[in-house]
Amino acid sequence: MTRILVTGTLAFDDIGLTATPWADADRNIKLDHLHRQFGGCAGNLSYTLKLLGDDPVPLAQVGGVDFEPYRQHLQALGINLRAIRIIDSMMCSRGLVLTDPSGDQFTAFFPGPAEAEDISVQLSLVRIEDFDGAIIAPDLPGKMLALRQAIGGLPAMWCPGQYSEQLTPTMVEGCAAGLDMLVLNRRELEHLYRVIDPAWLDKAVATIIITDGPRPVEVRSAAHRNVYDVPRVVSPIDPTGCGDAFAATMFHHFLRDRVLNDARPNAATAIKAACRVAAACLQTRGGQNHSI
């Protein structure tokens, strides 16, 4: 069983649907539905990794005021809780995710206890050498950099996510140099290219995977640049967490093929599997209700 350290947040997501396209929206938006789900990128990634047969260990800080339902949820899934630090006086992180009829999303995130996190205390809960790989999920920029430095040469994936626009050149260089896999969407890549030389980034990372909603996935490496079509999903329900499901599946295949074959994974096979799992997520509510 592949043991994977997953850094990031565990959050409660309040997911809303609106009939008003964002292009037509004013400051006042009416929601047709609002429901709460278990979320946060570390939680979503760990959920899919567990479905795939891996042993994910989320490294996150949570609030003791309301974490108990999430703790029971993770425990029921059989996810290791030893790297989760609880701050009794705080509430867990919160995500507000609003989706318009086209599937375009507006996200507001309150990091909560993540802002008070002491990285050295968190890292004392684990031994890096016990892991086969690590995923650095979207988190406060300083924390992502510190964690990237802490894991050293461990096989790693970085998903900067919504924090891409807050990164400085030093942070991008520190996180990306020597990285095995960078997974992000087209908009997030544009943010990185505004602060770092695109040619440098393309050389610094072994594989860059760029998603773009229902449009083709682009995979870049030093030797190749390929695109792969994304199968159409007939009855989409909620895009929340689909990117996390995709990224987790890609890293699962990357580590599995390295272990079995001592070689890079077959990109087409991995992309196909990742799209299938993301589609399963798209047909459920939230990022932790799909099956594979």
N, C-alpha and C positions, 0 to 999 in steps of 0.2 A: 504494500500500500504506500503510495507516494504521499509524503508529509509536506504540506505547503503552508508557509507563514503568510497570512493575509493581513496586511496593515490597512487601516482606514477607519471608518466609522460604523457604528451600529445605531440606527435611527428609526424612529417611527415616521412613516410617510403618510401624510394626509393627501390623498389623490382625488382630484376633482376633474369633472368633465364639463365643458361648456359648449353650447351650440353656436357660440360667436367666434368666427375666425379671428385670429390675432390681428390680421390686417385691418379688421373693422372694429377692433376693440378700443374702447375709451378707458378711462380710469375706473369705471364701474362695470364689473363683470358678474353676471349671474351664473351660478353653477347648477347643473342638472343633477349631479350626484357628487357625494363626498364620502370617502371611506378611508379607514385607517388600515395600514398594512405594516408588517415588519419590513424594514428597509435598511438603508445605509449601504454603501458599496462593499464594505468588508462583509457584511451580512449576506448580501446578494451573491457575491462571488463565492463565499463559503458554502452557501446553499447548493449552488450548481456543482461545485467541486465534489461535495459529498454525494450528490446524485450520480456522479461519474465514477465513484469508487475511490476517490482520494481521501486523505485525512487532513482537512484544512484546520488551521489553528488561527482564529481571528485575534489580532492584537489591537485592542481598542480600549477606550475609556468611556464609561457609561455613568449615568446618574442613578443613584440608589433609590430615588423617590419613586420611579416608575419602571425600573428595569425588570422586575420580577416576571411579567408575562413573556418578555423576550427571552429571559433566561430559561424558562420552562420550554419555550419553543425550540431553542437551540439544543437543549438537553434531550428533548424528544427526538430530534434529528440525529443525535449521537455526535454532535460537534463538540470538540474539546474546548473547554471554557477557561483553561488555566492562564491564558494571557489576557484576560479581560479584567481590567481594574475598575472597581466601583467607587465612586465618590458619593457618599451617603446623602449629602446636603443638596445635590443637584438633580435636575431632570435630564433625561436622555436627549440626544440630538434630535432635531425635527427637520423634516423635509416637507415643503408644500409644492406639490407637482400638479400643474393644471394643463390639461390637454384639450386642444381645439378639434373640430371635426376632421381636419386633415391629418391628425396625429402629431402635429407640431406641439412642443411642450414649453411651458414657462416653469422654471424651477427656482424656488427660494429656499435657502438652507440655513438653518441655525445650528452651528457646530456644538453649542452647549459645552459639555464637559471636555470635549476635545481641545478647547482653547486653554484649559488649565493643565493640560497633560505634561507630565515630566517624562521626557523620552527615556532618560536613564533608568527611571523606576520601571517603566514599561518593559524595557529591554532586559531588565534583571529577571523578568518572569520566564524568559526563554533562553535557550542556547542555540545560537545561529547554526552551529555545526550539526544540530539534530535534524535539520530540514534539507529536503531535496531541491527546494526552490522557494521563491518568494514573489508575491504580487504586491506592488505598492499602489494601492487604490487612491482615488481622489481624497485629499486631506489638506490641512493647512500647509502652505508651501514650505515653511521651515521644517515641519515634521517630515514631509516627504523627503527632503534633502538629507536630514539626519538619519532617516531609516535607510536610504540608499547607501549612505556611507557606512552604516553599521553592518549591512549584509555583505559588503565587499564583493568577492567573486562568486557568490552563490548565484546560480541561474535565476534570472529575474525578469519580470514584466513590470512596466510602469504604465499606469493609466491616469494621466493628470486630470482628466475630466473637467469639471466646472471651474477648477482652480487654474486652468491654463492661462487665463488672461491676467492672473496675479503674479506670474512667475517672472523673475529677473533673469538676465543672461547668466549670472553666476549659478542660479538655481537650476536652470535648464542644463548647463554644462555639467554640474555635479550629479544630476540625476541620470543624464543620458549617456555620458561617456562610458563605453564598454558594455552598454546594456544589451541584453539578448533580444528583447522584444518591447516595442512601444506600440500601444493600441489606443487609438483616439479617433474622434470623428473629424470630418472635414473642417468644421468651424474651429475646433480646438487646435488643429494643426496650423491653421492660419494665424492663430494667436501666437503660437510658438515661433513661427516664421517672422513675426514682427520684432522679436527680441533676440533671435539667434540666426546666424547664417544658415540658410537651408542646406547648402552643400556640406557644411560641417555636420549638421544633424544627420543627414543621410549617410555620412561616413561613420559617425560615432556609434550608431545603433545597428546591430546586425540585421534586424528585421523590423520594418515599420508597417503596421497594418492600419489602414484608414477606412473607416466605415462612413456611410452616407445615407442612412435610412434605408429605403427600399432600392436605392441605386447601387451599382456594383461596388464590391469591396476591392480596394487596391492594396497590393502587397509589394513592398519595395525592399530590396536588399542590394548589396554592393554589385552583384552580377545580374540581377533581374528586376524587372518591373512588370507585374502582371495584374490583370483585373479579373474578377470572378462575379458572375451574375448572382443576384440574391433572389431566390424563389419567391414568388408572390404568395402572400397569405390571404386566403379568401375571406376569413371572418376575424379581422383584428379586433381586439378588445381594449388593450391598454399597453402602450409601449414602455411603461415604466420598468426599468431593470433589464430590458432586452440587451443593452450594451454590455452589462455585467455578465449576463448569461453567455453572450458571444465570447467575451474576453476569457472567462473561466474555461470555456471549452477549448479555446485556442491554446492556452497554457497547459491544460491537461494533455493535449496531443503533443505539444512540444516536449514536455518532460517524459512522457511515455515513450516516445520514439527515441529520445536520447538514451534512456535507460535500456531499451530493448535492442536498439540498432547502433548506438553510438553515432548517430547521424541526425541531421535536421529532419523534421517531419515533412511528409509529403503535403505541400501547401494546399493542393486542391482537395485532398481528403479532409484535412483539418478545417478548411473553410466550409466545406459542405456540412460537416458535423456541427460546426459553430452556428451556421445559419439555421440548421434544424432545431437546435436547442433554443436559439433566440426566437424562432417562430413559435415554439411551444410556450415561451414566456409571453409573447405578444397575444396569445389567445387566453390569457388568464389575467386576473387583477394583481397588480404589484409584482415585485421581483422574486417572491419566494413561495409561489403556489404551483408552478409548472412541474410536470413530470417528463421523463425522457424514455 
